[in-house]
């Protein structure tokens, strides 16, 4: 009986440990969609796609060892998540031709910042 309880507890802990990274990943696609839908009118689908594709910024995680650490804050650790990079993304968001990329990157950094708080 106690083994069954332990297994149930282990499963529950495993599920709880998976919720944060899954939620975080989903928000990288949902948040740009919400921003696009409410600010870009009929262009929302293309705006969402461009902003969602900025998830490619996470390629800088490949430079870290380990590549993924659920207890590591990305902001200030990875080169494309540095404070200087965030300032550059802010500038990109003010230039019409790069606005969607800059906005997508800022949304990405904001979500990663929230994830740092969750740690």
One Martini backbone bead per residue (centre of mass of N, CA, C, O) as a GRO file, in nm:
protein
  119
    1UNK     BB    1   0.058   0.062  -0.022
    2UNK     BB    2   0.305   0.258   0.007
    3UNK     BB    3   0.409   0.215  -0.282
    4UNK     BB    4   0.167   0.336  -0.424
    5UNK     BB    5   0.190   0.614  -0.297
    6UNK     BB    6   0.475   0.675  -0.398
    7UNK     BB    7   0.409   0.653  -0.698
    8UNK     BB    8   0.197   0.874  -0.701
    9UNK     BB    9   0.387   1.094  -0.601
   10UNK     BB   10   0.592   1.073  -0.831
   11UNK     BB   11   0.396   1.138  -1.056
   12UNK     BB   12   0.307   1.410  -0.948
   13UNK     BB   13   0.592   1.540  -0.949
   14UNK     BB   14   0.642   1.504  -1.253
   15UNK     BB   15   0.406   1.672  -1.352
   16UNK     BB   16   0.480   1.933  -1.204
   17UNK     BB   17   0.766   1.961  -1.345
   18UNK     BB   18   0.628   1.992  -1.643
   19UNK     BB   19   0.446   2.246  -1.640
   20UNK     BB   20   0.639   2.487  -1.667
   21UNK     BB   21   0.782   2.424  -1.946
   22UNK     BB   22   0.521   2.394  -2.108
   23UNK     BB   23   0.399   2.668  -2.050
   24UNK     BB   24   0.633   2.834  -2.153
   25UNK     BB   25   0.629   2.733  -2.445
   26UNK     BB   26   0.335   2.810  -2.511
   27UNK     BB   27   0.370   3.121  -2.454
   28UNK     BB   28   0.559   3.167  -2.708
   29UNK     BB   29   0.280   3.146  -2.888
   30UNK     BB   30   0.042   3.293  -2.745
   31UNK     BB   31   0.136   3.587  -2.688
   32UNK     BB   32   0.183   3.678  -2.984
   33UNK     BB   33  -0.112   3.621  -3.066
   34UNK     BB   34  -0.246   3.830  -2.886
   35UNK     BB   35  -0.097   4.076  -2.986
   36UNK     BB   36  -0.170   4.044  -3.286
   37UNK     BB   37  -0.482   4.042  -3.266
   38UNK     BB   38  -0.492   4.342  -3.110
   39UNK     BB   39  -0.271   4.512  -3.324
   40UNK     BB   40  -0.294   4.384  -3.653
   41UNK     BB   41  -0.548   4.274  -3.743
   42UNK     BB   42  -0.545   4.128  -4.053
   43UNK     BB   43  -0.217   4.073  -3.991
   44UNK     BB   44  -0.195   3.866  -3.748
   45UNK     BB   45  -0.073   3.606  -3.870
   46UNK     BB   46   0.199   3.724  -3.967
   47UNK     BB   47   0.277   3.852  -3.700
   48UNK     BB   48   0.277   3.593  -3.535
   49UNK     BB   49   0.486   3.434  -3.695
   50UNK     BB   50   0.724   3.625  -3.656
   51UNK     BB   51   0.718   3.630  -3.344
   52UNK     BB   52   0.736   3.319  -3.301
   53UNK     BB   53   1.017   3.282  -3.458
   54UNK     BB   54   1.193   3.410  -3.220
   55UNK     BB   55   1.266   3.134  -3.082
   56UNK     BB   56   1.550   3.111  -3.218
   57UNK     BB   57   1.706   3.249  -2.981
   58UNK     BB   58   1.745   2.961  -2.831
   59UNK     BB   59   2.016   2.867  -2.967
   60UNK     BB   60   2.205   2.970  -2.729
   61UNK     BB   61   2.169   2.707  -2.556
   62UNK     BB   62   2.392   2.538  -2.712
   63UNK     BB   63   2.635   2.686  -2.541
   64UNK     BB   64   2.547   2.527  -2.303
   65UNK     BB   65   2.626   2.362  -1.973
   66UNK     BB   66   2.368   2.262  -2.002
   67UNK     BB   67   2.135   2.320  -2.230
   68UNK     BB   68   1.925   2.224  -2.002
   69UNK     BB   69   1.800   2.419  -1.715
   70UNK     BB   70   1.533   2.458  -1.500
   71UNK     BB   71   1.731   2.643  -1.284
   72UNK     BB   72   1.785   2.857  -1.516
   73UNK     BB   73   1.848   3.178  -1.607
   74UNK     BB   74   1.853   3.329  -1.915
   75UNK     BB   75   1.885   3.598  -1.809
   76UNK     BB   76   2.226   3.682  -1.847
   77UNK     BB   77   2.347   3.405  -1.972
   78UNK     BB   78   2.274   3.427  -2.256
   79UNK     BB   79   2.366   3.613  -2.524
   80UNK     BB   80   2.054   3.657  -2.640
   81UNK     BB   81   1.981   3.730  -2.307
   82UNK     BB   82   2.099   3.992  -2.271
   83UNK     BB   83   2.089   4.320  -2.191
   84UNK     BB   84   2.195   4.422  -2.460
   85UNK     BB   85   2.001   4.263  -2.640
   86UNK     BB   86   1.743   4.394  -2.526
   87UNK     BB   87   1.808   4.676  -2.626
   88UNK     BB   88   1.813   4.598  -2.924
   89UNK     BB   89   1.516   4.499  -2.931
   90UNK     BB   90   1.399   4.774  -2.865
   91UNK     BB   91   1.503   4.914  -3.117
   92UNK     BB   92   1.370   4.724  -3.326
   93UNK     BB   93   1.071   4.804  -3.228
   94UNK     BB   94   1.106   5.112  -3.360
   95UNK     BB   95   1.141   4.981  -3.640
   96UNK     BB   96   0.934   4.911  -3.886
   97UNK     BB   97   1.097   4.664  -4.031
   98UNK     BB   98   1.159   4.534  -3.710
   99UNK     BB   99   0.918   4.530  -3.511
  100UNK     BB  100   0.829   4.226  -3.492
  101UNK     BB  101   1.095   4.116  -3.399
  102UNK     BB  102   1.133   4.293  -3.149
  103UNK     BB  103   0.866   4.216  -3.014
  104UNK     BB  104   0.915   3.912  -3.001
  105UNK     BB  105   1.174   3.934  -2.828
  106UNK     BB  106   1.044   4.083  -2.587
  107UNK     BB  107   0.841   3.867  -2.519
  108UNK     BB  108   1.046   3.647  -2.471
  109UNK     BB  109   1.198   3.791  -2.238
  110UNK     BB  110   0.956   3.822  -2.052
  111UNK     BB  111   0.900   3.518  -2.022
  112UNK     BB  112   1.182   3.452  -1.911
  113UNK     BB  113   1.153   3.636  -1.665
  114UNK     BB  114   0.919   3.483  -1.539
  115UNK     BB  115   1.071   3.216  -1.515
  116UNK     BB  116   1.278   3.325  -1.309
  117UNK     BB  117   1.066   3.364  -1.084
  118UNK     BB  118   0.976   3.053  -1.067
  119UNK     BB  119   1.257   2.934  -0.953
   0.00000   0.00000   0.00000
